Amino acid sequence: MLMIGLTFHRVDDDALRAVVEQRLCEIGHLEPKQFPMTQREVNRGGKTCGIYFCVHGPRSVKLTAIYEMATRTLIFYGSDGTRRETVRFPGRAPGRPGHRAASA
């Protein structure tokens, strides 16, 4: 069962948030940093498996992206809900939001 839950933590990796916000704004022809972006944990079997992002644009426009932690894949969706793009996030995979990864 897949579940989307509210998280009060920010993603550890600010680069991920920046990439998501920039690309969603490009898809929606919006000016970056002018509209709020929310995020929520995606849980499967009680464990966090991804992050759901949403840019809330003007006139109730919502642009979304899902980050899949296992494959470090970002899936971007347009305001009409159609999948626009799938890319691998080039940086290190962030840990569970609000938790620090153990050092080697």
PyMOL commands that set and color helices and strands:
alter all, ss='L'
color gray80, all
select helices_A, chain A and resi 14-28+58-60
alter helices_A, ss='H'
color red, helices_A
select strands_A, chain A and resi 2-6+37-44+47-56+62-68+73-77+83-88
alter strands_A, ss='S'
color yellow, strands_A
deselect
rebuild
show_as cartoon
